[in-house]
């Protein structure tokens, strides 16, 4: 008696075979090399094309581009969030400095620095929440 063996083909191999079929290589030749029926390869092709209805196939380049794009979008979102925080901080600091009396004499620099430090003290809870949200607070 002959013993039946079941072969399992990986998704990578199936994808490679389908790509070779789409590039023009005959299914019969590929089936002969793999020792399978051409009908099985046609089933792989239909399964592969059903994964991506837009293009008829799912390319690795497309997946990498989507991953890179989403990563870039996430990074840009963090940058915009950080810049919004910087702008808000600077607006509050400037409005606070405008309320200071203009006749400080020699100590005006010290009073400006003190006002900025007080504003930073008020911003500490915001800085902590930014850290939890992975938004970088400006350190420059």
Secondary structure, DSSP 8 states (H G I E B T S, - for coil): ----------HHHHHHHHHHHHTT--HHHHHHHHTS-HHHHHHHHHHHHHH-TTTSS--HHHHHHHHHHHHHHHHHHHHHHHHHHHHHHHHHHHHHHHTS-S--GGGHHHHHHHHHHHHHHHHHHHHHHHHHTT------
